[in-house]
Amino acid sequence: MRKTISVLLLGVLFNQGYGQMNDSISEKLTQDLEQIYSQGHINGFSVAIVGLDGTLYTKGFGYSDVRENKKYTKNTIQNIASISKTFIGMALLKAQELGKLNLDDPINKHLPFEVINPYFPNEQITIRQLATHTSSIKDPAKYEKNGYVLKEANNERAKVNGNFRSPDEMMAQSTFLERILSKKGIWYKQNNFLRKAPGELFEYSNIAAALAAVVLENATKEPFNEFTEKHIFKTLGMSGTGWSFNEVDFSRHSRLYANTDTELAFYRLVTYPDGGLITSSIDLGKYLTELIAGYSGNGKILDRESYRELFRPQLADGHYEERSDGAYNDEYNMGVFMGMSAHGQIGHTGGDPGVVTHMFFNSKTARGKILIVNTELDKDGIKEFIDIWKTLEAYEVQL
């Protein structure tokens, strides 16, 4: 009996000591990040470090609204740019599990308009090729010029980017893509496609990603935002996440900044699945934890076979004209809309007006990190961003 009590007491003391040590590490990490923030080149950001057991650290720094003196917190929300594409990959594999589509289906099987590379008219583009950026579809100028739409017509206190369109120019993403990719489309051009056969060459394409979401909508007969809410956000408890301003608590949304002194007007993306997810570091941390669990064979959203497919490297040297082996280069290889570096880092980066984001996990240590920034980066801002990221990297295995 006494031995049992001693063992239990030892366990309590050990756990208390471990908790105190972990608190001390978190406090030191906070101090280090506050010191980096004092460089003054980023208005606001949030971070998270996660593992198999959940979020180990998350916190916001700086301001979500400088003029209103509003702090950026772990619950502050904003769009996260191309990290959004990883949710398309998850959704496609869930739809495949439900028997609604197969990754090797020709996309025209699930589209209301035909998409064919005019240089290879007899070769079908597949869903898998969209998901690995080998579809031969390019991002034309119209993607930038017509893809960003103002939330409101009146933006007196904020800068309007030259590419932002007026609210009355918003359209369904299916209409937008048909105009660009269908031969009958008013913006169609042959050079919207590579002079390479589908499946031959890696060419990162935002509109190909959005097209994959439209394929999913037609295959499942559900809007993409509703499908992801039901099968991903609700399952993971991502209650502060959505694809549009009316799906989230807008009062928690950060202002976005063209530089530390210039607010940007709020905008929407016509092709919202390729970069328009609105979320926080605390919610995105739940998603990254799920990715780590799925990689380890214990995810909740997909079965083991689907997770193996999500993370299976699908490209080779022959798919690239140039191939960078940087530690966090998310284009070294691709799973299903899941970027992979040559150093075992899995995840995605993102960038849009006023937005810079990173989300990766280490496939060997099962630790991941997130950085969400509300300010476009100049040279000094890039250095500050790198300093934040390297600091997270130094602490991720200590927590």
C-alpha positions in Angstrom: 0.0 0.0 0.0 2.8 2.4 1.0 4.7 1.6 -2.2 1.6 2.3 -4.3 1.1 5.6 -2.6 4.8 6.5 -3.2 4.5 5.6 -6.9 1.3 7.7 -7.2 3.0 10.6 -5.3 6.0 10.3 -7.5 3.8 10.5 -10.6 2.0 13.6 -9.3 5.3 15.3 -8.5 6.8 14.4 -11.8 3.7 15.7 -13.7 3.8 18.9 -11.7 7.5 19.4 -12.4 6.9 18.6 -16.1 4.1 21.1 -16.3 6.2 23.8 -14.6 9.0 23.1 -17.0 6.6 23.3 -20.0 5.2 26.6 -18.7 8.7 28.0 -18.4 9.5 27.0 -22.0 6.3 28.6 -23.2 7.1 31.8 -21.3 10.6 31.9 -22.8 9.1 31.3 -26.3 6.7 34.2 -25.7 9.5 36.5 -24.7 11.6 35.5 -27.7 8.7 36.1 -30.1 7.8 39.4 -28.5 11.5 40.5 -29.0 11.3 39.6 -32.7 8.0 41.4 -33.0 9.7 44.5 -31.7 11.6 44.7 -35.0 8.5 46.4 -36.2 8.0 45.1 -39.7 4.9 43.1 -39.2 1.7 44.5 -37.7 0.2 41.3 -36.4 0.7 37.6 -36.4 -0.3 34.4 -34.6 1.6 31.1 -34.2 0.9 27.5 -33.1 3.0 24.5 -32.3 1.2 21.2 -32.3 1.8 17.5 -31.8 -0.1 14.2 -31.8 -1.8 15.2 -28.6 -3.0 18.6 -29.8 -1.9 22.2 -29.6 1.1 22.7 -27.4 1.4 26.5 -27.8 -0.6 29.1 -29.6 -0.5 32.9 -29.2 -1.0 36.1 -31.1 1.3 39.1 -31.2 0.9 42.7 -32.3 -2.3 44.2 -33.7 -5.2 42.9 -35.8 -6.2 46.6 -36.2 -3.5 49.2 -35.6 -5.8 52.2 -35.8 -8.3 50.7 -33.3 -5.5 49.4 -31.1 -7.0 45.9 -31.3 -4.6 43.1 -30.3 -3.9 40.1 -32.6 -4.7 36.9 -30.5 -4.8 33.2 -31.1 -8.6 33.6 -31.9 -8.1 36.3 -34.5 -9.2 35.2 -37.9 -8.1 36.0 -41.4 -7.7 34.3 -44.8 -4.7 31.9 -45.0 -4.1 31.9 -48.7 -2.9 28.7 -50.4 -2.8 26.6 -47.2 -6.5 26.4 -48.2 -5.7 24.0 -51.0 -4.8 21.2 -48.6 -8.5 21.2 -47.6 -9.4 20.5 -51.2 -7.2 17.4 -51.1 -8.8 16.2 -47.9 -12.3 16.8 -49.4 -11.5 14.9 -52.6 -10.3 11.9 -50.7 -13.4 12.0 -48.4 -15.6 12.1 -51.6 -13.6 9.2 -53.0 -14.3 7.2 -49.8 -18.0 8.0 -50.2 -18.0 6.6 -53.7 -18.7 10.0 -55.4 -15.6 10.2 -57.5 -12.2 8.6 -58.2 -8.9 10.5 -58.3 -8.2 9.0 -61.7 -11.5 10.1 -63.2 -11.3 12.4 -66.2 -12.5 15.8 -64.9 -15.0 16.2 -67.7 -16.9 13.3 -66.2 -17.9 15.7 -63.4 -18.0 19.1 -65.1 -20.9 21.0 -66.7 -18.4 22.4 -69.4 -15.5 20.7 -71.1 -11.9 21.4 -70.3 -9.3 20.1 -72.8 -5.7 21.1 -73.4 -5.9 22.4 -77.0 -2.4 21.2 -77.8 -3.3 17.6 -76.7 -7.1 17.4 -77.6 -7.2 13.6 -77.3 -5.8 13.4 -73.8 -8.1 13.8 -70.8 -7.1 15.7 -67.7 -7.7 13.8 -64.5 -8.6 14.8 -60.9 -5.2 13.5 -59.7 -3.4 15.8 -62.2 -5.3 18.8 -60.8 -4.4 17.7 -57.3 -0.6 17.3 -58.1 -0.4 20.5 -60.3 0.4 18.4 -63.4 -2.9 19.2 -65.3 -1.2 21.5 -67.8 -3.6 24.3 -66.8 -1.9 27.6 -66.3 -2.9 30.7 -64.3 -3.7 33.4 -66.9 -3.6 37.1 -66.3 -7.4 37.0 -65.8 -6.9 35.1 -62.6 -5.2 38.0 -61.0 -7.2 40.8 -62.7 -10.7 39.4 -62.0 -10.2 36.9 -59.2 -10.2 39.4 -56.2 -13.4 41.2 -55.4 -14.0 43.9 -52.8 -16.2 43.1 -49.8 -17.7 46.6 -50.0 -17.9 49.3 -52.6 -17.0 52.1 -50.1 -13.5 51.7 -48.6 -12.6 55.2 -47.4 -10.1 54.1 -44.7 -8.3 51.4 -46.7 -6.3 51.1 -49.9 -7.9 49.3 -52.9 -5.4 47.1 -54.7 -5.3 47.7 -58.4 -6.6 44.2 -59.1 -9.6 44.4 -56.8 -12.9 44.4 -58.6 -16.1 46.0 -57.5 -18.6 43.9 -55.5 -21.0 43.8 -58.4 -18.4 41.8 -60.4 -18.6 38.8 -58.1 -19.6 35.6 -59.8 -19.9 31.9 -59.2 -16.5 30.2 -59.4 -17.8 27.7 -61.9 -18.8 30.6 -64.2 -15.3 32.2 -63.7 -13.5 29.0 -64.6 -15.8 28.3 -67.6 -14.9 31.7 -69.0 -11.2 30.9 -68.8 -11.0 27.2 -69.5 -13.9 26.3 -71.8 -13.5 26.9 -75.6 -16.8 28.7 -75.4 -15.6 31.0 -72.6 -15.2 34.7 -73.2 -11.7 34.8 -71.7 -10.5 31.5 -73.2 -7.0 31.4 -74.8 -4.9 28.5 -75.9 -2.1 29.8 -73.9 -4.1 29.2 -70.7 -2.6 25.7 -71.1 1.0 24.4 -71.3 2.4 23.0 -74.5 2.9 19.8 -72.4 0.6 16.9 -72.1 -1.5 16.5 -69.0 0.5 14.6 -66.3 3.9 15.5 -67.9 5.0 18.7 -66.0 4.6 20.3 -62.6 3.1 23.8 -63.0 1.6 25.3 -59.9 -2.0 26.4 -60.8 -4.5 28.2 -58.6 -7.3 27.8 -61.1 -6.6 24.1 -61.5 -7.1 23.8 -57.7 -10.4 25.7 -57.8 -11.5 23.5 -60.7 -10.9 20.5 -58.5 -13.3 22.0 -56.0 -15.9 22.5 -58.8 -15.4 18.8 -59.8 -16.1 17.8 -56.2 -19.3 19.9 -56.1 -20.6 18.3 -59.2 -19.7 14.8 -58.1 -21.1 15.1 -54.6 -24.0 17.5 -55.5 -23.0 19.6 -52.5 -21.4 23.1 -52.4 -17.7 22.9 -51.5 -18.1 25.1 -48.4 -20.9 22.9 -47.1 -19.0 19.7 -47.8 -15.9 20.8 -46.0 -18.0 22.2 -43.1 -19.7 18.9 -42.6 -16.7 16.5 -43.1 -13.8 18.6 -41.8 -14.6 21.7 -39.7 -17.4 20.2 -37.7 -15.5 16.9 -37.1 -12.4 18.8 -35.8 -14.3 21.5 -33.8 -13.1 24.3 -36.0 -16.0 26.5 -35.0 -14.4 29.8 -35.9 -13.5 28.7 -39.5 -15.4 29.4 -42.8 -15.0 30.2 -46.4 -16.8 33.6 -46.5 -17.3 36.6 -44.2 -20.9 35.5 -43.4 -19.7 32.1 -42.2 -17.5 33.5 -39.5 -17.6 36.0 -36.6 -16.4 39.0 -38.7 -15.7 41.0 -35.5 -12.7 38.8 -34.9 -11.3 39.3 -38.4 -7.9 41.1 -38.7 -7.3 44.0 -40.9 -4.8 43.2 -43.7 -1.9 45.5 -44.5 -0.1 46.3 -47.7 2.7 47.6 -45.5 2.9 48.5 -41.8 1.3 51.9 -42.5 -1.3 51.0 -45.1 -4.6 49.1 -44.6 -6.0 47.0 -47.4 -9.6 46.9 -48.2 -11.3 43.7 -47.3 -11.6 41.4 -50.3 -13.0 38.0 -51.4 -11.7 35.4 -53.8 -14.0 34.3 -56.7 -12.1 30.9 -56.6 -12.3 30.8 -52.8 -11.2 27.1 -52.3 -7.7 27.9 -53.7 -6.9 30.5 -51.0 -9.9 31.9 -49.2 -10.2 29.9 -46.0 -10.8 32.2 -43.0 -9.5 30.8 -39.8 -7.3 31.3 -36.7 -4.1 29.7 -35.4 -6.1 27.9 -32.7 -8.5 26.4 -35.3 -5.8 25.6 -37.8 -3.8 23.9 -35.1 -6.7 21.4 -34.7 -6.4 20.7 -38.4 -2.6 20.3 -38.3 -2.9 17.9 -35.4 -5.3 15.8 -37.5 -2.8 15.8 -40.4 -0.1 14.5 -38.0 -2.5 11.9 -36.6 -3.5 10.8 -40.2 0.1 10.5 -41.2 0.7 8.3 -38.2 -2.3 6.1 -39.1 -4.8 7.4 -36.6 -6.8 10.3 -38.2 -10.5 10.9 -37.7 -11.5 12.4 -41.0 -10.2 9.9 -43.5 -9.4 6.2 -43.3 -5.8 4.9 -43.3 -5.7 4.2 -47.0 -6.9 7.7 -47.9 -4.3 9.2 -45.6 -1.6 7.1 -47.2 -2.8 8.5 -50.6 -2.9 12.1 -49.3 0.7 11.9 -48.2 2.1 9.6 -50.9 4.8 11.5 -53.0 3.4 11.4 -56.5 6.0 13.2 -58.6 9.5 12.5 -59.8 12.4 14.5 -61.2 11.0 14.2 -64.7 8.0 16.3 -63.7 10.2 19.3 -63.0 12.2 21.6 -65.2 13.9 22.8 -61.9 13.6 21.3 -58.5 14.6 23.0 -55.3 15.5 21.0 -52.2 15.0 23.8 -49.6 13.9 22.7 -46.1 10.4 24.1 -46.5 10.0 24.1 -50.2 6.4 22.7 -50.5 6.8 22.1 -54.3 9.6 19.6 -54.1 6.9 16.9 -54.2 3.2 16.6 -54.0 0.7 14.3 -52.4 -3.0 15.2 -53.0 -2.7 19.0 -52.7 -0.2 18.3 -49.9 3.2 19.9 -50.3 6.4 18.0 -49.4 9.9 19.2 -49.0 13.1 17.2 -49.6 13.7 17.2 -45.8 10.5 15.5 -44.5 8.5 18.7 -43.9 4.9 18.3 -45.0 2.4 21.1 -45.4 1.9 24.3 -47.4 2.8 28.0 -47.7 0.5 30.8 -48.7 0.5 34.4 -49.9 -2.2 36.9 -51.0 -2.6 40.6 -50.6 -1.8 41.4 -46.9 -1.3 37.7 -46.1 1.7 35.4 -45.6 1.3 32.0 -44.0 3.3 28.8 -43.3 1.9 25.4 -42.0 4.2 22.4 -41.8 4.8 19.3 -39.7 8.0 17.2 -39.4 7.2 13.7 -40.6 10.0 12.3 -38.3 9.2 14.1 -35.0 5.4 14.5 -35.4 5.6 18.1 -34.4 4.1 20.9 -36.5 4.0 24.7 -36.6 1.9 27.5 -38.0 2.6 31.1 -38.7 -0.2 33.5 -39.9 0.8 37.1 -40.8 -1.5 40.1 -41.6 1.1 42.2 -43.4 2.8 42.0 -46.8 6.6 41.6 -46.3 9.3 43.9 -47.5 13.0 42.9 -47.2 13.0 43.6 -43.4 9.6 41.9 -43.0 11.0 38.7 -44.6 13.8 38.7 -42.2 11.4 39.1 -39.3 9.2 36.3 -40.7 12.2 34.0 -40.9 13.3 34.8 -37.4 9.8 33.9 -36.1 9.8 30.6 -38.0 13.3 29.6 -36.9 12.3 30.4 -33.3 9.3 28.1 -33.6 11.5 25.5 -35.1 13.9 25.7 -32.1 11.1 25.3 -29.6 8.9 22.8 -31.3 10.7 19.7 -29.8 11.1 21.3 -26.3 7.4 21.7 -25.5 
